[in-house]
Amino acid sequence: MMKYVLRCLLTIASMATVQSQAQSLAPKGFDTQKNLSVTGKIDTITYPSKTVGTERKALIYTPPSYSSNIKYPVLYLLHGIGGDEKEWFTHGVPHIILDNLYAEGKLEPMIVVLPNGRAMQDDRATGNIMQEDKVKAFATFERDLIDDLIPFIEQHYSVESTPQKRAIAGLSMGGGQSLNFGLGNLDIFAWVGGFSSAPNTKSPEQLVPDTELAKKQLKLLWISCGDQDRLLPFSSRTHDYLNEHKVPHMYLYELGGHDFRVWKHDLYLFSQLLFKD
């Protein structure tokens, strides 16, 4: 199955349009809870943030049979502008998707961290989510992530601490954050994914100013968006720039809009590629 997924994705990366083939990559029931003998575990953690000046919460998924005797790679999975650390868990069921993939032997064991990407003292997704200070807080999260959350995870969990063992991905606003932070810190992240990335995404020239460095440092750069999504131009312009400069990447132009049906499908495919040669 993995070879099939890789073959299809490599084909997708060179195509301008993909229709039913993209959706067929995720089988029926991939996001449905099954009666599994072993599953991963979701916990809530609290970490001190010097960036924000308060204690902040995140969710963390540890894989089935997690052991402190093993060093794991880490995926930081980011939410959208209207969500918080619980958005993926509530609407995207990553724990179920990943548990099913582990049961089928399709994933490298990894820890997944679901942070709150709104780095401000009152980080709740309430009131006017487009308020200036709330939008600015999504950019501030870059420092909270790098200076506070990642060191906390690496101090308290048995994880690898090299760029080759760190991934960042997200949906919508979190997709823009992932591209901005991931491509802006190639010494920290070698695996980067933007799902339906929002207008906070920097221009391609700002994202990848040194295309040769990106070619050397990146293990995987993933860009995806639904064909009915009004934010598609932000993904397609990045794809066009990467193509022009021959920067290897996966580009998935799939059926769907700006919703979790698309993002769950993206996670299903993206997660299977992580931390593999």
Secondary structure, 3 states (H helix, E strand, C coil): CHHHHHHHHHHHHCCCCCCHHHHHCCCCCCCCCCCCCCCCEEEEEEEEECCCCEEEEEEEEECCCCCCCCCECEEEEECCCCCCCCHHHHHHCHHHHHHHHHHCCCCCCCEEEEECCCCCCCCCCCCCCCCHHHHHHHHHHHHHHHHHHHHHHHHHCCECCCHHHEEEEEECHHHHHHHHHHHHCCCCCCEEEEECCCCCCCCHHHHCCCHHHHHHHCCEEEEEEECCCCCHHHHHHHHHHHHHCCCCCEEEEECCCCCHHHHHHHHHHHHHHCCCC
